[in-house]
Amino acid sequence: MLKRTDATPIPDTPETTPLPALNAFPTVLNSGWRVMDDPLQWLLQRQQGGRWRNRSYCRTREGLLRCVREYCGIIDAEALKRLEALPDFHA
């Protein structure tokens, strides 16, 4: 709970409540793939040569899930739940 300078507590509201850990990034899909978040889109990244390289740039959840199915192979079930819980469009 935030506090005013006069020590009067401010109640938790949707604006002051922290985002749930469900949507935490990076979301590791498997040993070679992950999803990152930036201000414009979700980034599907692949690990190559010890570095993470962008593979797909997705503004919609459906587009992100399609790219994951097409490129990533078998992924962690918990990671899939996180992706399915994302909003329809990147904010």
Secondary structure, 3 states (H helix, E strand, C coil): CCECCCCCECCCCCCCCCCCHHHCCCEEEECCEEEEECCCCEEEEEEECCEEEEEEEECEHHHHHHHHHHHCCCCCHHHHHHHHCCCCECC
